[in-house]
Amino acid sequence: MRVLYESLALKLHNFYTGCERIFQIIASEINGGLPSSYDWHRRLLLRMANPQAERPVVLTPETAKRLEEYLAFRHVVRNIYGFELDPRRLDNLLENYDQTWSAFQQDIQEFLEWLSQLAEYLEPLS
């Protein structure tokens, strides 16, 4: 059973890492760079839930709150051994995964629509 939990933990780790890569691209290309401190991962997530001068929010506060749990878990997976995983925490994350993934997809789709509208607006200016 431990091997199953370790495998699921790695999948959840990869899920959040994929989300964070999208945030890194947005921060680098639109916001001018990534946060630069020891807690930059958390600050990056929070930045995505707040409008910036250059863009609207990327995530709703609700989606960001959901993703905070996966960020914290990603840190655990990277810094402990598999036998130290809390099965209850893993079960909770698995139970919430579908809703979190759907919320993330919806938020990103809305952000992409904003980008598309911005591109249409800027196109005649060039």
MOKA-V587622 format. One record per backbone hydrogen bond with DSSP energy under -1.0 kcal/mol. NH is the residue of the N-H (numbers start at 1). CO is the residue of the C=O. Records with the same first field share a line. If there is no record, write none. Layout:
# MOKA-V587622
NH = CO, CO
This chain:
# MOKA-V587622
5 = 1
6 = 2
7 = 3
8 = 4
9 = 5
10 = 6
11 = 7
12 = 8
13 = 9
14 = 10
15 = 11
16 = 12
17 = 13
18 = 14
19 = 15
20 = 16
21 = 17
22 = 18
23 = 19
24 = 20
25 = 21
26 = 22
27 = 23
28 = 24
29 = 25
30 = 26
31 = 26
33 = 27
40 = 37
43 = 39
44 = 40
45 = 41
46 = 42
47 = 43
48 = 44
50 = 47
52 = 55
58 = 48
59 = 48
64 = 60
65 = 61
66 = 62
67 = 63
68 = 64
71 = 67
72 = 68
73 = 69
74 = 70
75 = 71
76 = 72
77 = 73
78 = 74
79 = 75
80 = 76
84 = 81
85 = 82
90 = 86
91 = 87
92 = 88
93 = 89
94 = 90
95 = 91
96 = 92
100 = 96
101 = 97
102 = 98
103 = 99
104 = 100
105 = 101
106 = 102
107 = 103
108 = 104
109 = 105
110 = 106
111 = 107
112 = 108
113 = 109
114 = 110
115 = 111
116 = 112
117 = 113
118 = 114
119 = 115
120 = 116
121 = 117
122 = 118
123 = 119
126 = 123
